[in-house]
Amino acid sequence: MRSLPSVLGAAALVALPAAAPAAADDHTSPSSFTIEDSRITESSGLAASRAHPGVYWTHNDSDDGPYVYAVDSKTGRTVATVTMRGVGSPRDVEAISVGPDGNVYVGDIGDNLGGTWPHVWIYRFPEPKKLRNTTVTATQFTVKYEDGPRNAEAMMIDPRTGRAYIASKSQENGGLYAGPKTLSASGANIFRRVADIDMEVTDGAFAPDASRLVLRGYFEAAEYRWRGGKPERLKEVPDLPLQRQGESVTFTTDGGTLMYGTEGPGSKVTAVELGGELLPDATAKEQEKNGGDPAGRDAASKEEKNRNLFKGALTFAVAAALFFGLRSVLRRRR
């Protein structure tokens, strides 16, 4: 059965074609791109490469195997496929992140049965120095939560400390969990709850300087100031493009843009620029030094952004009305 976000996304695209320009500016941005690889049909995680500028790591959700793909944002083409050896058969891969140690971390942390797996896994392998198809021996880490199993789709590696964090996917009891300072390949790594999260999280990412943490869901996103291993939610909210089934997010390596991904064949990765308090500290300082505007975009840009947000909200409202109206009609026919 298709998920509600998929149904609403499809309804919006069919019901209101005139509303498509709501995110058109982002799709035409030089940083936005479309994943061209026909093998990547359920892109569920996204991470900017540290070793190869302009390249993003991604992976399929499930039923694909131990594969990770490097996609060139200039062309949308896959420039390397990494096959992980020594990790068995991945179950539900949902997240990917690049750590300060030069390793790529892959989160096999999903549990669509609502939190029934007694443990999940994180895999780690060195980011390849050359982009080509290769097989690597990955390290496998067993993960458990201190308060019992749960579903999760967001795993983030702190770019300063290297510590792993997982945000659970729950509208009612979401939380942010911190792993041990160093992951161990022997025994279970216990992740402990450090903060409550009041949204259904599908992915997250740290800014390159570790001063910000962004979390996204299907219909909302939030950004946090990151201090002492704890999140402090900002008043400003990052823009979230209207997507078929929004599954992933990452910062660009300069910290000034968020890259949002979605599932589906030929899926688009949409670039959304940041401003104001949403800018990571190091990025704001760099923009100020170069004569930029760290306080935010100019008034015209903000006005256009507000118009796009209104169009997106209108699209979602109409799609939701169509969906629930159709469901009501089907119930009466039964």
N, C-alpha and C positions, 0 to 999 in steps of 0.2 A: 504493500500500500504506500502511495506517495505521501510524504510528510505534509503537514499543514503549510509550512513555509513554501514548499514546492507548488502546492495548489494555488496559494494566494499569489505567488510570483507569476505563475502562468496566467492566472486570471487577470492580473494587472496588465501584463503585456498584451493580452488579447482585448481586454475591455477598454483600455485607454491608450491607444497608440500615440495620441497627441501628447501624452505626458512623458514620453521617452526622453525629451531634452532635459529632464530633471537632473540626470547625471551625465548628460552629453559632454559637458565641459571637461569632466574628469576622464571620460573615455578617449577624448581627443588629446589629452595631455601626453607629452612625449614619454612620460614615465609609465603610462598605462599600457597594457599589452594583453594579447589573447594567447592562451596556451594552445599551441597547434598540434601537439602530440595526441594522436587518436587513442593511445593507451591510457592517457590520463583523463578519466571520466568522472572521478570523484575526488578532486583535489581538496584535501581536508586540512592541510597545514601549509604554512609558508614561512620561509626564513631567508633573509638576505645573506648571501655569501660574504664572508669577510675576506676571503682570499681572491675572489674573482668579482670585481665591481660589475654591477649590472646583471648579475646572475642570481636566481632565486631557487632555493631547494623546495621541492614539494613531493607529495606522495599520494597514493590513492587511499581511500577509506578502509576497505576490507576486500577480501577475496582477490587480492592481487599478487601477494607474495612479498618477499623481503626486498622490495625495490624502492629506491629513492632517485628522484630525477632532478637534474640541474637544467633550468630553463633560462635562456638568454632573453632578457626583457626587450632587447632591440628588435628581435625577430619573432619571439614567441616559440622558438624551436628548442627542443631538448638537445643539449650539447654534451650530456653525459648521463649514463644510467649506472647507478651503483647498486650492486647486488650484495646484500649483507649475508655473510656466512657465519654459522655458529649460533643462530638465534632461534632455530626451530621454525615453526610456522606462525607468523604474526597473526593476531586474532582480530584486532580492531584498532588500526593505527590512526591516530587523530591529530598528532601535533609534531612539530619539528622546530628545533632551535639550534643556534650556533653558540658555543660557549667561548669564554676568554682563553681557554686552553687549546683552541684551534680544532676542537672536535665538533662533529655534528651529533646532536642528540635527537632520537626519534621516540616519540611517546606512543606506545601500544597500550593506551589507557582507557579506551572506550568500553562501555558496558551498556548496550542498548536494552538489556533486560532489567535495568533499574538498579544496578549495584548488587550483583549476585556472584561475581567472580571473587574468590578469596584473595587473589592477588592479580596485579597487572605488571607490565614490564616497561623499562626504558632501555633503549639500545644506544650504543655510542661507537662512533668510528672517526678516525682523523679525516678532516676535510681534505680531499685530494688536491695535490699541488698542480696537477694537470687535469684538464677536463677531457675525459675519455671514458668509454665504457670499461668498468672494472669490477672486480669482486674483492671485497674486503672482509677481514675477520672482525666482527663487531663484538664488543663487550655487552653482556646482558645483565641488567640489574632488576631484581625482584622488588616490587613496590607494594606496600600495604599502608592503610590509613589507620591512625590511632583509634578512630571512632567507627570503624567498620567499612565494608566495601561500598563503593559509590561509582556512579557514572561520571566520566570527565572527558573533555575534549581539548583542554588547554594546558600545555606544559611549557614553562618558560625557564630559561637558564639566566641567572643574574650575570650580566657581562662584567661585573667587577669581582664578585666573590666566587662565581662558578656554581653557586647553590641552585638546586632544582626546585621549582615551585609548580604546583598543580592547582588549577581552579576547577572545582566540581561543576557539573552541569545540572543545576536544580533551581527552579523558580522559587521554591519555598524555603529551602535550607542550604543555599549555595555557600561555599566557603573557599578560602585560599589556604592551601596546605604547603608547608615548607618541609623539604627533605633534610636529611642530615647534612652537615657541612661538606662531607665527602661521601659520595656514593660507594657502596661496597658490593663487589661481585659475589661475595659469599654471604648467605643468609638474606633476610628481608630488610629492606630499607623502610623505616617507619616515617611516614609523612604526617606532621602534626598541624592542626588547624591554627592559623595565626590571625585570621580575619574573616568576618562574614561578608558575603558578596550577594547583593540583592538583585541579581539578574541571572538569566539562563545563559551561561557562557559557552560559546562554541570555539573560541580561540583567544590567545593573548600574546603579548610580546613586551619585552623591556626595550626602552630606548638605548642606543649605543652607550650613553654615558651613565646608564642606570638611574637617572634622576626621575624617570617616568615609567609607568606601567600602563598599558592599554589593554582593556578587555572588550570583546565584542560578543554580541548575540545575533540572532536573526534580525531583530528590529531595533536594536539599540547598541550603543557603545559608550564606554566610560573611560576616562583617563584619571590616573592617580599620581600624586607626588610620592616618590619612593624614598623613605627615610628609615634607616635603621632596621630594614627588613619588614617594614609595615607600610601598608598603603593608606594614603590620605586622599580621598576623592576630591577632585577639582570641581569648581562650580561650572566652568566652561565644559561643553560637551563636544567631542570631535564629530565632524560630519560623517554620516554613514550612508553610502550609496544604496539605492534600491537594487537588490540582487535577488536572483531566483532562489538561492538557498545559501546565504552567507555563512561560510565555514572557516575563513582564515583571515589573519591580519599579521603584518610585521612592519617595523620601521625601516625606512631606507637607511643606508649606512651613515648618512649625514644627519639623520634624526629629524629632518624637516618635513617628511612626508610619511603618511600611512599608506600601505598597500593592502587593499582588501580583496580577498579571493572568494570564489564561489564554486560550487560543484557543477557538474554537467560537462558534456563533450564541448570542446572549443570554448571553455570558460574564460571569462574576462577577469583580469586583475586590475582593479581601479585605483589610481593614485589620488589621494586627497591631501592637499597641503595643510600644514599646521601653522597656527599663529597664536599670539597672546600667551597665556599661561600654559597652553598645551605644548608649546615648544620646549624640548629638553633644555636644561640649563646651558650645556656646552654649545648647543645649536644657537640659542638666543645670543650668547656672547659672540659667537663667530659672525652671525648676521649683523650684529651691532658694530663689530669691528670693521666689517666690510661695507658699512653704510646702508645696511638693510633696515627693515622695519620689524624688530622683534615684538613690538606691541600688537601686531596684527596686520591684516590686509587693509587697503584703503577703503573708503566708504562705499565706492561703487562696487567693489568686489563683495563686500559684506551684504549689500543690497541684493546682488545677484544670488548669493548664497541663500539668503532668506527666501527668495522667490523659488529657488530649486527645492528647498526644504518643504515649502508649502505645496508645490506640485507633487512631491513624493508622498507627503501625508495624504493629499487628496486621492492619489492613485491607490494607496493602501486602503483608504476608507471605502472607496467604491468597490475594490476587489473583495474586501471583507463582506460588504453588504451583499454582493453577488453570491459569494460562497455560502453564507449562512441562509440567504434566501433560497438558494437551490437546495440546500439540505432540508429546509422546512417543507419545500414542495415535495421532495422525495419521501419524506416521512408521511405526509398526508396521503400520498398515493399508495403507500404500503398499508 
